[in-house]
């Protein structure tokens, strides 16, 4: 029986990467720094972003795109607690955002007056890592309750992330989590990843992370 193999995923990623380059080029021309934030549901993305935005908004004009399958909880939270411009992006069941979806959202959002554009990607340690969004920097969050072995189980997420933030460090007494082992596992996947440890609830490590992001944005 005659047959042929069609590499659908490969073709899709090639098309996506081309669009991502266009997004990156367009935002660069506008002088906008694009930060893509990825993590599991419940890792503390929105809470940490709220803290970071309230620090950085004194220096930069910020816009936030919140991605979820449904609901507007996160966009409402960001808008009410930071005062910055926010939009909710519904993925209609998809577990990730493609560069085309990002481009559509940017066009609908309007970013002409922004210095910093933040995408809070859909909660997932697998699919979002596969699709280049056109961002300048990928930042992923790993919460203490998730365990220090996740870099070994979800390698691509850590390979594509420039910044790895260990969140909810205030819960360490409750969980068996080894910081040194986790950082070792992260650097096995990405030797160049910058690792931070934060507690958004207790404001531990948040200023240090904000300062690092500030340095990246300033040098964009």
N, C-alpha and C positions, 0 to 999 in steps of 0.2 A: 504494500500500500504506500503510495507516494504521500509525503507530507513535508512541510517546512516549518521551521521554528521562527516565530515572530517575537522579537525582543521588545515587547510593549513597554516595559518598565524603563529599559535603557533609552528608548526613543523619547519617552515622556520626560526623563531627567535631562536629556540633551536640550529639549525644547525649553524646559524650565530654567536651565542654567543660562540659556541665551536671554530669556526675559529678565532673569535676575541681574545680568550684566547691564541691561538697559535701565532697570530701576536704579541700580547703584550709580550709573553714569548721570542719570537725570537728577538724583538727589545731590550728587557731588557738585553739579553745576549750580544748584540752588544754595549750596553751602549748608546742607542739612546732614547731620550725623544720624545714622539709623542703627538703633540697638534692638536686636531680636532676643527676647527672653523666653527660655524654654524650661519646662520642668513637669513633674507629675502633678495631678490634681491634689490640692491640699498641701503643697510644699511651702506655701507662703509667698507666692509670686506677687499677688496684688497688695498684700500688706507691706512687703519690702519695697515695692515700687512706690507706694504712697509715701513712705519715709524718704526714699531717695529723691523723689520729685519735689517734695517740700524743701529739700536742701538745695537742689539744683535750679529750681525755678527762679531763685533770686538772681541768677546769672544768665539763664537761658530761657528762650521761649519754647515751651514743650507741648507736644501733642502725643496722645496715646491711642493706639488701636488695640482694642480688646477682642480676642478671638475665642469664640465658644460655639458649640453646636447649636445652642439656643440660650435665651435669656439675656438680660441686660444688667445683671447684678454688678459685674466688675466695672463696666463703664460708668454706671451710676456712682459706685463707690469712689472711683478715681476722681470723677468730676466734683462730687460733694466734698471730698476730703482734701483735695489739692487745689481746686479752682482752675485747673488747666483743661484745655480742650480735649475731649475724649469721644471716641466713636466705638460702637459695638459692631463687630464683624461676625455674622453667622455663617458657619461652614456647611449648613444643610446636611449634616451627618458625617462630613469628611473629618478625618482624624488629624488633619494638617492644613496648612496654608501653602498654596503654590505661589510662585512669583507673580503669576497673572492675577491671582486673587488679591495679592498685596497691591499690585499696580492699580487694580480696579478700586480698592479701598482707599488708596492714596488720592486718586482722582475724585472720588466722592467726598473725601474728608476735606481736601484743600490744605496744602502744607506750605503755601507761599511765605507765610510769616513765621515759620518755625526755624529754630536752631537745632532742636533735638526731636527726633521722631522715635517713639518706643512702641514696639509690637510685643504685646503679651500673647505669645502663641498658645495654641490650644494645649491643654494639659495632657501630656503624652511623652514618654521617653523614647519612643520608636520613630513614628512617622515624621514629626517635625524635623528631625535630624537629617532626613533624606533629601529635603527640599531647600535649596538655597533661596532665601527670600529677597536677596539684594541688600542685605544688611552690611554695615561696616564691621560690626562686632556681634558675635553670638555669646550670650551669657546664659548659663544653665544653673538651676538651683537643685540641690539635693538636701532634703531635710534629714535630720538625725533619726527620726522614726523609720525612715526607709531603709537604713542600714548602710554600712561602709563597703558592702560588696557590689553595689550597683554599677560602678565603673566596669567591673568584670562581666556583668550580665548585659549591659546596654552600651557596648563599646563605641558605636558610631556617635552617640550623643556627646560623649566626652571628647571624641576625636575632633569634632567640628566646633567645639565650644572654646572660645578664647579665654573665657572666665568661668570658673566653677565656684559657686557660692554654697557653702554648707550652712543651711538655715536651721532655726529652732535649737540652737546650742543650749538654750536654757532647759531643754528637756533631757539633757545628757544623763542626769542622775537616774532617770527612769529606763533608759535604753542601753543596751550593750553596743556601744559605738566607739570605735577606735579612730581618732583623728589622724594619727600618723599612718595607720594602715590605709585609711581612705585616701589620703593625699598620695600615698605610694601607688595605690590602684589607679588614681586619676592620671598620674604622670606616666604610668605604664601605657596608657592610651594616648596621652598627649603631654609630652615632656615640657611643652612651652605654656601650658595652661596656668593662668594666675589663679591661685586658690585663696578664698576669703572665708572667714567664719563669722556668722552674724546671728544675733537674736533681735528680731524686729520689735518684739514685745519689750525687751529691756534696753533697746538701743545700743546693743553691743556690736561693735564692728561696722555699723552702718555708715558712720562718718568716714571711716577709712575707705570703704568701698565707693562712697560718693566722691571722695577726693581722687581716687584712681580714675573713675569715669570722667570726672572733670578734666583730668590731664589728657585723656584720650580725645575728648570733644574739643578741647582747646587746640590740639595739634592736628585737627582733622584736615 
